[in-house]
């Protein structure tokens, strides 16, 4: 079923096509993605058997019909199959009926594992021994781990001044780490140049390369399939084949909200919606609105949206707690901007205090510890509800991109120092108060 | 299907039974577990639908027929359904055909979520507003997060000198933290006393309380079901009902290897094997040998095994990197010792250097970052293979109890400092070497 790895790349904007491997950007300057608009798609009838290692039915490979590569025969890091959960306790905070997609439950703790797995599968398919990425966060960790699991060599390009904790995290999986002196933002373009040369003998899976975007789009396939199975009008029994009549309005959420940085993940979600609409599985009227959220101190895409511009321009950014999404010159920014407009959504920015509050509420009211860059999404939902763009009775899926346990934070614990001898008394004073 | 929450507690040793709530230890001093030895059990015929939130078919609740409580109606933290993966790249290191169960993919990053979820479900069932635990590691984090998700109040008892990073990790979910001055080892018994009094109005889910052991045993149910589905002689299609003829020797691993601390998880695995044997699903000849592994600096159970004693006695322990399993007076130690002997297994201890090596190999050859307390299990497999207790052609499942990303470690990165201008040259020098 898998689409061919010889599939062509296409520009979403001008429609030009290219062979995969030739280049990752169109001559018009916009990023490319795989031209896999299958005309027919049906939800898999095999149920996703978590107790089975058959790759075709689990995780991202469940959607191999729309991926440019096949599942590897075996892996110690099966990506995807993260849960979709209702977070009713946060409905009033969010101002809607809130569903969460905690991507931190992927093997390396973030959504990046989906795209990494596709990149690694492609490297294995094409007998490329090396894989690389430009990142000092989730993507670097994910790429290092998947390379280790697949027996590939891995290079990771990080800024020269990377904090030691981050370096230690990456070094667990022993990639070749290049600490690059110079303008880190330029590295992305430089490695693209290496990649398209084909001389480097290395597959780069950067934030918005076609292979990664293909893997990342499975988040949308997965959450839409989960949402459909949750919906009262959808077939409720496992094993019941999907039919076109099952794809009614109530089987899709009203909106999907996620953080945006390079625009790669945003592009992937939009691509999934386009494919599902084209194949008729999702009615045009049912396409969820896409909302992308940035941190206000670094919000080039939100700025372009707010100002009604056609293109995203680089900005001079300030520091933000949402370090993982602080990209002042996002390579797929204009594509993300287009996705938000095309689906009647928006791109918004939230101040760090709102992000902190959302992060705290997720941890204390839903038990979900996420990184600041994930919490911006919930802060964005609240902002959109406040503005009246999301209504209280709307069903909203918020993608929580990564676990918060991987980085230390300073807290203000409710902690009291007691003596063992006073245990019963001290406990009673708290429980009864 | 769920067994009644009024189920009785039984002592594995002397057979005495008690009502749940009366006490957690037998009058003979040994720990109790739920008396849920169902005479009939069949593997669920519903496939574990990861894309469905019906609790009865996913995660630990898939085995609700053998649990003392039912699934809560909804949760943001569905526990269980961790993958079972083949790690062929580590076969020669391990000296066997190695399968891994990475429990770090549970919502809070460790195996503890299984038992916590059962404790929380019980608290909700019995309208208990408070839940508590004695821990400063995975169990404390798990209990705090699940309490937050369920809207329960939570108390966590930690040593007065807990490191600030650990305190910050727990504090994310805002439990009431008691920093206890005095002998921390005694706290376990003290909270048991509070619990059995019933006066404290709080459900304690400590390491080997019956509720936790019930939840923890689902690891064994799950891995055996997964193993069965992987096996060539087992029904391969989802939805094919199990039959007694399917339970042949090849559908169970030869051995299960896991770290042991209090003995609670070891007891849970043993309980699962006993239940499955009793109901005829697992033939007596097919029961996997149970091997439990300790860190040599703190190995009271391994010492008792080695010396052929009937009971585990407290020891004076040294420091170990495997802090999470450094229990010098394990409350279910004798039960774990009995489980190892009963299944023709063993309890072994490994030096910290062996643990470091195993941790490194897991991260670099399987992409799995685990904590030292998990890596001891693989070090133990290697030790057992060296001794000839595990043969090269045997199928071994090693339980990796927790993620290694939650704690910082110092590494020696393969890192080189380069200038952006030298990128291509520097990359080529590494890739071509």
Contacts between the chains, C-beta under 8 A, distances in Angstrom:
chain1	res1	chain2	res2	distance
A	46	B	238	6.3
A	47	B	47	4.1
A	47	B	48	7.8
A	47	B	49	4.8
A	47	B	51	7.9
A	47	B	52	8.0
A	47	B	238	5.6
A	47	B	239	7.6
A	48	B	47	7.8
A	48	B	48	7.8
A	48	B	49	5.9
A	48	B	50	4.2
A	48	B	51	5.1
A	49	B	47	4.8
A	49	B	48	5.8
A	49	B	49	7.9
A	49	B	50	8.0
A	49	B	229	7.3
A	49	B	238	5.0
A	50	B	48	4.2
A	50	B	49	7.9
A	50	B	50	4.7
A	50	B	58	7.1
A	50	B	81	4.2
A	50	B	83	7.6
A	51	B	47	7.9
A	51	B	48	5.0
A	51	B	81	7.7
A	51	B	84	7.7
A	51	B	222	6.7
A	51	B	225	5.0
A	51	B	226	4.5
A	51	B	229	5.6
A	52	B	226	7.1
A	52	B	229	4.7
A	52	B	230	7.4
A	52	B	238	6.9
A	53	B	83	7.2
A	53	B	84	6.7
A	53	B	85	7.0
A	53	B	86	7.5
A	53	B	226	7.4
A	53	B	229	7.9
A	53	B	230	5.9
A	57	B	238	7.4
A	58	B	50	7.1
A	74	B	85	7.7
A	74	B	86	5.3
A	74	B	88	7.0
A	75	B	85	7.0
A	76	B	85	4.5
A	76	B	86	7.5
A	76	B	87	5.3
A	76	B	100	6.5
A	76	B	102	7.6
A	76	B	366	4.4
A	76	B	367	5.8
A	76	B	368	6.0
A	77	B	85	7.7
A	77	B	367	5.1
A	77	B	368	7.4
A	78	B	83	5.1
A	78	B	85	6.9
A	81	B	50	4.3
A	81	B	51	7.7
A	81	B	81	7.8
A	83	B	50	7.6
A	83	B	53	7.3
A	83	B	78	5.1
A	84	B	51	7.7
A	84	B	53	6.8
A	85	B	53	7.1
A	85	B	74	7.6
A	85	B	75	7.0
A	85	B	76	4.5
A	85	B	77	7.7
A	85	B	78	6.9
A	86	B	53	7.5
A	86	B	74	5.4
A	86	B	76	7.5
A	87	B	76	5.3
A	88	B	74	7.0
A	89	B	151	6.4
A	100	B	76	6.5
A	102	B	76	7.6
A	102	B	107	7.3
A	105	B	105	5.9
A	105	B	106	7.9
A	105	B	107	6.4
A	106	B	105	7.9
A	107	B	102	7.3
A	107	B	105	6.5
A	107	B	367	7.3
A	107	B	368	7.7
A	108	B	367	7.8
A	108	B	369	7.8
A	108	B	405	7.6
A	109	B	403	7.4
A	109	B	405	5.7
A	130	B	431	5.5
A	132	B	427	8.0
A	145	B	363	7.8
A	145	B	367	4.0
A	145	B	368	7.7
A	145	B	369	7.1
A	146	B	367	6.0
A	147	B	367	7.6
A	148	B	363	6.7
A	148	B	364	5.2
A	148	B	365	6.6
A	148	B	366	7.1
A	148	B	367	4.2
A	149	B	366	5.7
A	149	B	367	3.1
A	149	B	368	7.6
A	150	B	367	7.8
A	151	B	89	6.4
A	151	B	365	7.9
A	153	B	431	7.6
A	155	B	427	6.6
A	155	B	430	6.7
A	155	B	431	7.6
A	160	B	417	6.2
A	165	B	408	5.7
A	167	B	411	7.4
A	167	B	413	5.6
A	167	B	415	6.9
A	168	B	408	6.1
A	168	B	409	6.1
A	168	B	410	6.1
A	168	B	411	4.7
A	168	B	413	7.5
A	169	B	405	7.0
A	169	B	408	7.8
A	170	B	413	7.2
A	171	B	411	3.7
A	171	B	412	7.2
A	171	B	413	3.8
A	171	B	414	7.5
A	171	B	415	7.5
A	172	B	363	4.5
A	172	B	364	8.0
A	172	B	369	4.8
A	172	B	404	6.9
A	172	B	409	7.2
A	172	B	411	6.5
A	173	B	363	5.3
A	173	B	364	6.1
A	173	B	367	6.3
A	173	B	369	7.1
A	174	B	363	7.3
A	174	B	364	4.7
A	174	B	414	6.2
A	175	B	414	7.2
A	176	B	414	5.4
A	176	B	416	7.7
A	176	B	430	5.4
A	177	B	413	5.2
A	177	B	414	6.2
A	177	B	415	4.1
A	177	B	416	7.4
A	178	B	415	7.6
A	178	B	416	6.0
A	178	B	418	5.4
A	178	B	423	7.9
A	178	B	426	6.6
A	178	B	427	7.5
A	179	B	415	5.8
A	179	B	416	7.0
A	179	B	417	4.7
A	179	B	418	7.0
A	180	B	418	5.8
A	180	B	419	7.4
A	180	B	420	5.5
A	180	B	423	7.3
A	181	B	417	6.7
A	181	B	418	6.9
A	181	B	419	4.9
A	181	B	420	6.6
A	182	B	419	5.8
A	182	B	420	2.9
A	182	B	421	6.8
A	183	B	420	6.5
A	186	B	420	6.3
A	187	B	420	6.6
A	187	B	423	7.5
A	190	B	420	6.9
A	190	B	423	5.4
A	191	B	423	7.7
A	194	B	423	7.5
A	194	B	424	6.3
A	194	B	427	6.8
A	200	B	424	7.6
A	200	B	427	6.1
A	200	B	428	7.1
A	200	B	431	6.6
A	201	B	431	5.6
A	201	B	432	7.8
A	202	B	427	7.3
A	202	B	431	6.0
A	222	B	51	6.7
A	225	B	51	5.0
A	226	B	51	4.5
A	226	B	52	7.1
A	226	B	53	7.4
A	229	B	49	7.3
A	229	B	51	5.6
A	229	B	52	4.8
A	229	B	53	7.9
A	230	B	52	7.4
A	230	B	53	5.9
A	238	B	46	6.2
A	238	B	47	5.6
A	238	B	49	4.9
A	238	B	52	6.8
A	238	B	57	7.3
A	238	B	239	7.8
A	239	B	47	7.5
A	239	B	238	7.7
A	239	B	239	5.9
A	363	B	145	7.8
A	363	B	148	6.7
A	363	B	172	4.5
A	363	B	173	5.3
A	363	B	174	7.3
A	364	B	148	5.2
A	364	B	172	8.0
A	364	B	173	6.0
A	364	B	174	4.7
A	365	B	148	6.5
A	365	B	151	7.9
A	366	B	76	4.4
A	366	B	148	7.1
A	366	B	149	5.7
A	367	B	76	5.8
A	367	B	77	5.1
A	367	B	107	7.3
A	367	B	108	7.8
A	367	B	145	4.0
A	367	B	146	5.9
A	367	B	147	7.6
A	367	B	148	4.2
A	367	B	149	3.1
A	367	B	150	7.8
A	367	B	173	6.3
A	368	B	76	6.0
A	368	B	77	7.4
A	368	B	107	7.7
A	368	B	145	7.7
A	368	B	149	7.6
A	369	B	108	7.7
A	369	B	145	7.1
A	369	B	172	4.8
A	369	B	173	7.1
A	403	B	109	7.4
A	403	B	405	7.5
A	404	B	172	6.9
A	405	B	108	7.6
A	405	B	109	5.7
A	405	B	169	7.0
A	405	B	403	7.5
A	405	B	405	6.5
A	405	B	406	4.7
A	406	B	405	4.7
A	406	B	406	7.3
A	408	B	165	5.7
A	408	B	168	6.1
A	408	B	169	7.8
A	408	B	408	7.2
A	409	B	168	6.0
A	409	B	172	7.2
A	410	B	168	6.1
A	411	B	167	7.5
A	411	B	168	4.7
A	411	B	171	3.7
A	411	B	172	6.5
A	412	B	171	7.2
A	413	B	167	5.6
A	413	B	168	7.5
A	413	B	170	7.2
A	413	B	171	3.7
A	413	B	174	8.0
A	413	B	177	5.3
A	414	B	171	7.6
A	414	B	174	6.2
A	414	B	175	7.2
A	414	B	176	5.4
A	414	B	177	6.2
A	415	B	167	6.9
A	415	B	171	7.5
A	415	B	177	4.1
A	415	B	178	7.6
A	415	B	179	5.8
A	416	B	176	7.7
A	416	B	177	7.4
A	416	B	178	6.0
A	416	B	179	7.0
A	417	B	160	6.2
A	417	B	179	4.7
A	417	B	181	6.7
A	418	B	178	5.4
A	418	B	179	7.1
A	418	B	180	5.8
A	418	B	181	6.9
A	419	B	180	7.4
A	419	B	181	4.9
A	419	B	182	5.8
A	420	B	180	5.5
A	420	B	181	6.6
A	420	B	182	2.9
A	420	B	183	6.5
A	420	B	186	6.3
A	420	B	187	6.6
A	420	B	190	6.9
A	421	B	182	6.8
A	423	B	178	7.9
A	423	B	180	7.3
A	423	B	187	7.5
A	423	B	190	5.4
A	423	B	191	7.7
A	423	B	194	7.5
A	424	B	194	6.3
A	424	B	200	7.6
A	426	B	178	6.6
A	427	B	132	8.0
A	427	B	155	6.7
A	427	B	178	7.5
A	427	B	194	6.8
A	427	B	200	6.1
A	427	B	202	7.3
A	428	B	200	7.1
A	430	B	155	6.7
A	430	B	176	5.4
A	431	B	130	5.5
A	431	B	153	7.6
A	431	B	155	7.6
A	431	B	200	6.5
A	431	B	201	5.5
A	431	B	202	6.0
A	432	B	201	7.8
